Structures are given as C-alpha cells and as structure tokens.
C-alpha cells in the first residue's frame, strides 16, 4: 500500500488512527446514505466527503438531492466536502474529484477527525479504494471499511417514486429553468442525465409533462439498478469487501455495528 509522505498517527475516537484509514458508506439512490453518514459523523466525530458526481455543481441542488438539512444532526452541523465546488456547466471528472478528495482527506485527518466517504458514484468510490491510476499519476490505496446500505427492490422503488414527486413539488423544474437562464447550455444539462436530462427536454418542448415524469421515473429506477450492479461487481469480481446493513435496521443498531467494525478495522 502506498502512503502519503506525511504519514502520521492520530488518536481519534479513543483509538489509534493511521493515515489511509477511511470509512465508506455506499448504496443505491434513495437508500438514505447521507442521513446515515451524518449520524455516524455525529457519533464518531467525523466529517463527510461526498462521492457524488453531480453534487459538486453549484446551483444543482434539488435535482441532485443534496438535502443539506441532513447534515444537521441534533445540535450539530456536520462538515461536508466536495459539494458545491464548481459552477454548473463546467467540465469536471473523476481525476479532478480525486485531487479534491486527497485535499479534503488530508485536511480532515490533520484535524483529528474521521473521514467518511459517502455516495453512490461507484467509479469515484472505487478509484479511491483501489488507487487507480489516471494519466500515469501515482495514487494511494485506502484501507477503507466499506458499509453498504441494503434496501429491498420494492422499498427502493417506492422511495424513488415518492422522492421524485417531492422534488417536483419543491421546484426542480424552476431550478433547471434557472440554470438555463443563467447560461448553462441545454446540451450540457442533458449530458448530466436523469432529472437534468428529462426536465430540460420538457422545457425544450420535446416531452409533455406526463411523458417527462414517466420517463424520468423509469430512468431513475434503471440508474439504481446499475448502481447495484456496480457494487456487486466490486465485491464479486474485484474483491472489495462490503459490509451490508439493512435500511430496516434501526439507526442506533446500524451505528453500533459500524462502530464495532471500525474498531476491528483500525487495530
């Protein structure tokens, strides 16, 4: 395993903490990753690094499901990183995200906190855990405890449908219209996919409202299925261990299970 040149030992959450340790929370869309990660961060004195390829963009809030209120737990605002860091329409990729990840990670551990990587963009997560090289660059592997949130297909579908209706009621169409009015090209928005693709097509008059909602709902269900296919590939074909916890398990029980696994991980 390749380490940073400034490797240090920290004392975090009453346990020795060695650089390259990382807690990762992953799962398909609508499984409650952010809420769970925020509660973990509250209990374990951690900070969250977002692994979402679209939440990096400013002004893309409702459609990407930033749900920033989820980062307020009890009496505390949980610090988060790699959200709202570039303007919508700017080209941004996994290589740039990984550089941002390294900066955020170093900042978190130097302040004695636990870094919690949370998201559903499998390529981003795996690029960190496996230390994949891009453009010939050297990148360290991370000794990460990986926890996946397991949600049944029926529950996932119901939550996706309910969340889509809520986002439409919250003003997602106006948000995307505002991006267009501010000069973000419709071509770029369509390339962002899902909500931004189908709402843009609706605003361009290429879909009716009902067609937009129906096609978007189908697309989100298909996206969640692709996410699970990626995560299964991480386990079955690329040998990455994921500890799956049911979303139906009470929050307190899930948190205690992760604490138990973390203690074993960092010994």
N, C-alpha and C positions, 0 to 999 in steps of 0.2 A: 504494500500500500504506500502511495506517495503522500508525504505530509508537507504542509507549508513550512517554509524555512523558519517561521517564528513560532514553532510548536511550543505550547506551554501547558501547564497543568493548572486546573482551576478547582475550586471547591464550590459546587453548585448543588442545591437541594440536599445538603448534608452528605454528598457523595463526591468522590474524586471525579473530575470531568476532563477527559483528554481530548485535545483537538482532533477533529474528524468524527466525533460522535454527533449524531443527528437523529431527531425524532421526526418521522414522516407519517402524515395522515393522508390517505388517498381513498378514492371511491368514485362511483359514477355521479353524474349530476343529480341534484335534488336529494342526496342521501344525508345531508346535514353535516358535511365536513367542517365548515367554518365554525359553526356553533360548538361542535365538539372540540375542535382545536383551540378555540378561545377559552373554553372551560379548562382544558388541560393546561394552557398557558397560565391561567389564573392560579391553579393549584400547584404548578411546578415552577413558577417564576420563570416563565418562558416568553418568547416573542415569536411571531409568526412571519414566515417568509412565504409569500403566495407563489404557487406554481400553477398559474392560470394564464394562458397565452393571450387572453383578451382583457383581463383586468388591469394590465399595465397601462391601458389607454385612458387618458383624462376625458371626461365627458361621456364615456360609455359605461353608464352606471346601472341603470335598470336592466338593460339587455344582457349585461354580463353577470348580473346577480351579485354585485359587490356586497350588498347587505351590510354596510359598515356598522349598523347598530349592533350586529352580532359580536363586534369586538369590544363591546361594553359589557362586562360581567360583574354583577353585584355592584361594588363601589369603585371599580377599576376599569380604565380604558387600556385594553391590551395593545401594545405596539405591534404594528404590522409593516411589512416591507414589500417592495416591488408591486405596489398598487399605485395607479395614477402617476406614473413616472415619465410617460411620453404623450405627446398630443395625438389624438385620433387622426388617422391618415398617414402617420409617419411609419416608415418601414421598420420593423423590429422582428428579430428572430431568436432562435434558441441560443445561438452563440452570444449575442448581446445579453440575453437574460442570464446566462451562466456567469458572465462577468459581474452582473449586478448581484447575483446570488453570492458570489465569493465576497464581495464588499459587505453585503448585509450579514453574512455568516461571521466574518471577522469582527465586525462591529458588535454583534450580539455576544459572542463568546469573550471578547475583551472586556465587556462589562459584566461578565459573570452570570449571564442568563443562558437558558436552554433554547437553542434554535429549533423551531418546529416548522418543517416544510409541509405546506398544506395545499392540495389542489387536485385537479382531475386531468391535467395535461400530462399524459403518460410519457411523452417524449422528453419533456422538461425534467420530470422526476427521474427518469431512468438515466438521462445524460449526466446527472449529478451523482447518482448512486454508483453507476458503473464507470464514471470518469471517462466518458467517451471523448475522443479527440476530434476536433474540428479544425480544418485549415492547418493541420500539422502542429497545433498547440498542445502542450502538456497540461493535464487537468487532474487533480487528486480524486481518488475514490473516497467515498464517505461511508464510514461504518455506521449505517443507519438502522435503527429499529423502525420497521415499517408496519404500520397498522392500517388495515383496510376496513371500511365500513360496509358491512354486508346487508343488503336490502333486498327483499323479495321482488320479483318481477312485477307482481300486481301492485304492491305498495309503491314501487318506483314509478310505475305508470300513472297511478292516481296522484302522486305528489307532483309529477311533471305537469300534468294537465291542470291541477289546481294552481300551481305556481305561474303557469303561463297566463291564465285568466287574471291572476292578481297583478302581474306585470303590465298587462294591457290596461287594466283599470288604474294603475299607478302613473300612467303617462308614457309608456315605452314608445308609442308612435310619435308623440311630440318630441321626445328625446332624440329620436333618429332624424326627424324633420329638422330639428335644431342643428344637428351635425351637418346636414346638407346645406342649410342656410349659412353656416359658418365656413363653407368652402370645402368640406370633406367630400371627395368625389363619390358618386354613386357606385362607380366601378370598385373602388376600394372597400366601400361598405358591403357590397355583395360578396367580395372575397373574404370578409370577416366571417361570413356564414351565419347559419341559424337565424336568430332574431334579426340581425342586421341585413341579411340577405332578403328574407321574405318580407319584412316591413318596407324595405327600400323598393322592392318590386311592386308592392301595393301602392306606395307613394308615387311611383312612376306610372301607375295606371295599368300595369301588366297583370295584376291579380285583383280580384274583388276582395273585400274584407273577409268574407267567409272562406274564400279559397286560401287567402293568406294564413288564417288561423288554422285551418285544417292541415295544410301542407307543412306549416311550421311545427305543429304538434307532432306530426309523423316524423319530421326530421330530427326533433329533439329526442324522441324515443329511439330512433336509429343511432343517434350520437351516443346515447347512454349505453347501448348495446356494444358499440365499437370500443368505448372506454373499457368495458368489462373484458372484451376480447384482448385488449392490450394488456390489462393487468394479469389475465390468465397466462398470456404469453411470457410475461415477466417471471412468473412462477414456474410454469411447466417447461418452457424452452430456454429460458435464460438464467434459471437457477436462483432467482431472487426470492427470499423468504418473506411472505406477507402474513401477518397475524390478523385473521379476520374476526371482527366483533359484530354481532348483530345490532342493528339500529334499534331493535325492540328491547335490548337490554337497557335497564335504567342507566341514566347518565352517570350516577355515582359509581355503579358497578363497573362500567367501562373505564372510568378514570382510574379506579383502584387496580384494575387489570393492567392498564398501561403502566402505572407506577411500578407494579411488580415486575413486568417485563423489562422496564427501563433499568431497574436496579440490577437485574441479571446481565443486561447488555453492557453496562459500564464497568462491571467488575474486572 
